Structure formats: structure tokens, C-alpha cells
């Protein structure tokens, strides 16, 4: 029987990649605020904790949090600050709370490389080595700060034994719908790309993992990649199979 997985914020790029790439392995339900996208899709605003809990199938075994929102001037405009905080912090807590309330044992949280973007410039680490999860997470903006805050809330909740909750944070690099074209147009992606194949592989391993709490960078084995995936290999078994050079060499194949 397929494991039942609910993807919150699943109507975007990564959600589409996962549902297409893993549909034979998992029974997915998609929760998103956008209009109905078809079967096994529920339109719901994740900033409403009661509706969120009501919308998650009660036999769900894993939640994936892909919620995201774009904002400008979020440290200057109070309304924009609240929009960002609602999605990237408050809703993160609501999803953790829903997992605990419903007895769902696993949450996979799509965090971001922006938790440590102070150390990276145009896809290159400024540390003279790959950035790893032990480096203090300096961020350039509110987005990275809120992603880190959600990771830390997850750490508290996962370490509380009574919650019976495993949380995996994936600090995602760069994932694009048309990766073959975009990797040719954006030099940063030569280093920061997380290919579709590797996205599928990494999330699959995170869902299956027995790790109680872990944080991992999600990036393919690109030349001069800025982030280390050593602990993702040691703890999850992640090995990159398709990197930016493969896409540049293969074109549209």
C-alpha cells in the first residue's frame, strides 16, 4: 500500500516535480490556496490553523511544507512583513501543530539556502570552502531569518518525545520548472542547481528517513557548489545523479 503524503503549498514547481516523479510510490494530497487543480487537490489557506487541520486526510503519514510567498520591502513595509511572517513562520508552526494533533509522525520542511546567504555570492561560497550546517546562519533578508526560525521551532517540537514527531529540514538550492533552459541563462545555477531528478531523490529519502531531526542542504553535485551535502549523504543516503553540467551537456534531452 502506498504511503499517504500531504503536500502543503503543493501547486508550485517542487510540488509538481514530486507528484509527477513519485506518484507510483506515494498517494499524494495537495493543499494549496490557488484554485482547484484537479483530483486529490484541496483549496485551503494554510494561515487558518483550524481549516488546515480539517483539510489534511486523517490517514496521512507525512506532511511536506512547500509554502512560499514573494515580497518586496518586507523590512520597511509592515504589511509586507506580516505577509511574510504569516506564511514563513506562523504557517510553519500551524503545520507542525497539525502533525502533532493528528498523530502524523513526519514533517519535511522546505527550508532555504537563504538561511546562510550572507556567506554566498553569485553561487560561490565566500568562506573558501563549502558552507555547512555548522556555520552560524547569517541571512541577508527576512526570508532567510523566518526559514531559520521555523527550523528552530521544529527542533523544539521534534525533541519533545511526547510529540512523536520527526522533522527534516531541506535547505533547497535552486529549482526551476524549465531547468535545461534556465541553467543556460543564469550562471549562478551552474553552482546552486538542485536538479529535478535530485529533488525527487532527496525528498523521497527525507520521507523514508528514520532521523528524528535533521537539517540538510539540497544541491546537486555541481562544480564549485557552495553548500556541503556530506551530512545528507551520511544520514539520508543522498547521492546526486544529475548536476548542472549534465543539463548543459544534454540540452533538451
TORDO-561537 format. One line per field, with one value per residue (C-alpha): x negated, y negated, z negated; residue in three letters. Coordinates in steps of 0.001 Angstrom, whole numbers, plus 500000, padded with zeros to 6 digits. Each point is the difference from the previous one (the first is absolute). Example, Ala and Ser with C-alpha at 12.3 -4.5 7.8 and 13.67 -1.06 7.14 Angstrom:
u <- 487700, 498630;
v <- 504500, 496560;
w <- 492200, 500660;
r <- ALA, SER;
***
This chain:
u <- 500000, 498721, 499022, 502403, 498230, 501536, 498150, 500932, 499287, 499752, 501237, 496594, 496836, 498709, 503477, 500478, 496578, 500732, 503502, 498841, 496804, 501337, 503633, 499305, 498578, 502211, 503668, 499865, 502539, 499279, 501015, 499613, 501658, 500176, 503199, 500700, 497451, 501808, 500265, 498593, 499761, 501424, 500148, 499145, 498292, 497218, 500048, 503268, 498924, 503478, 500728, 496531, 500607, 503438, 498521, 497221, 501064, 500154, 498079, 497116, 496511, 497839, 500391, 497799, 499916, 499285, 501730, 498407, 500826, 498053, 499738, 498229, 498948, 501085, 497699, 501338, 503684, 501902, 502720, 497393, 498217, 503207, 500674, 496558, 500300, 503445, 498745, 496401, 500359, 503568, 501139, 496891, 501078, 503582, 498729, 497862, 502995, 502252, 497553, 499958, 503787, 500698, 497228, 498071, 496428, 498023, 499720, 497638, 499389, 498764, 497657, 497586, 496369, 500837, 499598, 496259, 499976, 497656, 497225, 500785, 499574, 501284, 499969, 496491, 499205, 498090, 498531, 497406, 501777, 503514, 502527, 501262, 502748, 497532, 499345, 501899, 503069, 499566, 502733, 500233, 503767, 503206, 500671, 496892, 500626, 503534, 498891, 497428, 502549, 502289, 497114, 499394, 503654, 499909, 496939, 501830, 503074, 498074, 497916, 503147, 500405, 503732, 500556, 498694, 498919, 497130, 499083, 497660, 498907, 498801, 498174, 500841, 497629, 501448, 502897, 501606, 502853, 497942, 496608, 498360, 500737, 499477, 496605, 498812, 501293, 498928, 496347, 500793, 501916, 496794, 499138, 503321, 502261, 502005, 501059, 503473, 498589, 498099, 503026, 502052, 497206, 499393, 503655, 500557, 497103, 501285, 503452, 498504, 497376, 499935, 498121, 501758, 498885, 497607, 499027, 498495, 499053, 501747, 497631, 498785, 496353, 499241, 496509, 499064, 503349, 500192, 501573, 498902, 502214, 497730, 502470, 502825, 497923, 499029, 503421, 502481, 497996, 500344, 497782, 500445, 500600, 500666, 498097, 499757, 497284, 502251, 502780, 497617, 498594, 503339, 501979, 503676, 499526;
v <- 500000, 496536, 497661, 497044, 496643, 496510, 497150, 496586, 497296, 502782, 498167, 498487, 501232, 502447, 501352, 500759, 501648, 502227, 501041, 500911, 501703, 501929, 500711, 503734, 500090, 497644, 499081, 496194, 497432, 496397, 497083, 496527, 496598, 499849, 501120, 503724, 501861, 503338, 503320, 500289, 496210, 497936, 496216, 498678, 497008, 501403, 496855, 501319, 502750, 501463, 500307, 501422, 502817, 500701, 500233, 502492, 503625, 501725, 503029, 497819, 501259, 497037, 496247, 498077, 496230, 498191, 496725, 496893, 496413, 497203, 496566, 496687, 497533, 502411, 498352, 496558, 500643, 501378, 501643, 501821, 501060, 501560, 501808, 501577, 500886, 501564, 502375, 500665, 500206, 500113, 502551, 502085, 500272, 500799, 502874, 501374, 499611, 501813, 502909, 500300, 499642, 502613, 502374, 499628, 501147, 498125, 496437, 499143, 496267, 498227, 497524, 497944, 499342, 496397, 500908, 499554, 497784, 497521, 502508, 500405, 497702, 500900, 503678, 500055, 500458, 497080, 502253, 501648, 503328, 501381, 498518, 502623, 500215, 499206, 496505, 497339, 499165, 496383, 498868, 496972, 499644, 500812, 503101, 501767, 498858, 501438, 503256, 500409, 499111, 502746, 502474, 499081, 500370, 503414, 500927, 499238, 501998, 502977, 500322, 500188, 503789, 499830, 498437, 503125, 497779, 500155, 496793, 499793, 496547, 499787, 496757, 499977, 498538, 498960, 501948, 498735, 501315, 499950, 500894, 500664, 496490, 498157, 501538, 498521, 496540, 499674, 500624, 500274, 503197, 501619, 500234, 499884, 502258, 502761, 501984, 501489, 503529, 499101, 498160, 503169, 502091, 497674, 499645, 503740, 500685, 497371, 501604, 503445, 498860, 501156, 496851, 498301, 496492, 498968, 497069, 500522, 497908, 500968, 499439, 502172, 500944, 496922, 498597, 497694, 500512, 497627, 502382, 503305, 503061, 502250, 500481, 500609, 502860, 501377, 499723, 500252, 501837, 497147, 500247, 497506, 501627, 497006, 496717, 496737, 501338, 502902, 497595, 497749, 503006, 501666, 496977, 500798, 503763;
w <- 500000, 500878, 497176, 499801, 500266, 499874, 501715, 498631, 502559, 502558, 503115, 500780, 501686, 497389, 499309, 503689, 500210, 497012, 501012, 503506, 498903, 497011, 500889, 500306, 496468, 497984, 499809, 500094, 498853, 500998, 497796, 501475, 500048, 503799, 501778, 500254, 502103, 500306, 498197, 496456, 499813, 497137, 500132, 496561, 498401, 497798, 497852, 498519, 497564, 499486, 503727, 500524, 497520, 501498, 503516, 499284, 500555, 496639, 501284, 501222, 499045, 501008, 500550, 502434, 499492, 503282, 499111, 501453, 500851, 501675, 498438, 500480, 497306, 497266, 497464, 500881, 500586, 496997, 502130, 502076, 496810, 498700, 503292, 499884, 496336, 500480, 502699, 499043, 496225, 498695, 502588, 499340, 496371, 501024, 502136, 497163, 497678, 502486, 500170, 496209, 499712, 502689, 498960, 503255, 499289, 502670, 501325, 502853, 500011, 503123, 498392, 502088, 500779, 499091, 496326, 500672, 503102, 498324, 500732, 503713, 503003, 503488, 499127, 498534, 496307, 498502, 497287, 502234, 499420, 500224, 497578, 497559, 497389, 497202, 501382, 498073, 502141, 501009, 502393, 502246, 499744, 498159, 502117, 498730, 496436, 499998, 501594, 497244, 497319, 501319, 499921, 496359, 499015, 501653, 497963, 496750, 501015, 501388, 496831, 497852, 499828, 499315, 503444, 501786, 502890, 502479, 501835, 502984, 501220, 503599, 500760, 503686, 502587, 503376, 501548, 503218, 502169, 503236, 498598, 503379, 501216, 496724, 499283, 503318, 499149, 496367, 499136, 496281, 500730, 501257, 496297, 498086, 502083, 498381, 503058, 500319, 499725, 496844, 498561, 500334, 498498, 497044, 498995, 500377, 497628, 497559, 499938, 499375, 497484, 496381, 498923, 497092, 500982, 502712, 502215, 503450, 503005, 503210, 502907, 502855, 500373, 502098, 500566, 497108, 498299, 497003, 497476, 498550, 500385, 497952, 497154, 502514, 501393, 496576, 498347, 502884, 502657, 502489, 503068, 502828, 503399, 502295, 499641, 501933, 502324, 500947, 500975, 501938, 501857, 500697, 501167, 500256, 499769;
r <- UNK, UNK, UNK, UNK, UNK, UNK, UNK, UNK, UNK, UNK, UNK, UNK, UNK, UNK, UNK, UNK, UNK, UNK, UNK, UNK, UNK, UNK, UNK, UNK, UNK, UNK, UNK, UNK, UNK, UNK, UNK, UNK, UNK, UNK, UNK, UNK, UNK, UNK, UNK, UNK, UNK, UNK, UNK, UNK, UNK, UNK, UNK, UNK, UNK, UNK, UNK, UNK, UNK, UNK, UNK, UNK, UNK, UNK, UNK, UNK, UNK, UNK, UNK, UNK, UNK, UNK, UNK, UNK, UNK, UNK, UNK, UNK, UNK, UNK, UNK, UNK, UNK, UNK, UNK, UNK, UNK, UNK, UNK, UNK, UNK, UNK, UNK, UNK, UNK, UNK, UNK, UNK, UNK, UNK, UNK, UNK, UNK, UNK, UNK, UNK, UNK, UNK, UNK, UNK, UNK, UNK, UNK, UNK, UNK, UNK, UNK, UNK, UNK, UNK, UNK, UNK, UNK, UNK, UNK, UNK, UNK, UNK, UNK, UNK, UNK, UNK, UNK, UNK, UNK, UNK, UNK, UNK, UNK, UNK, UNK, UNK, UNK, UNK, UNK, UNK, UNK, UNK, UNK, UNK, UNK, UNK, UNK, UNK, UNK, UNK, UNK, UNK, UNK, UNK, UNK, UNK, UNK, UNK, UNK, UNK, UNK, UNK, UNK, UNK, UNK, UNK, UNK, UNK, UNK, UNK, UNK, UNK, UNK, UNK, UNK, UNK, UNK, UNK, UNK, UNK, UNK, UNK, UNK, UNK, UNK, UNK, UNK, UNK, UNK, UNK, UNK, UNK, UNK, UNK, UNK, UNK, UNK, UNK, UNK, UNK, UNK, UNK, UNK, UNK, UNK, UNK, UNK, UNK, UNK, UNK, UNK, UNK, UNK, UNK, UNK, UNK, UNK, UNK, UNK, UNK, UNK, UNK, UNK, UNK, UNK, UNK, UNK, UNK, UNK, UNK, UNK, UNK, UNK, UNK, UNK, UNK, UNK, UNK, UNK, UNK, UNK, UNK, UNK, UNK, UNK, UNK, UNK, UNK, UNK, UNK, UNK, UNK, UNK;
***
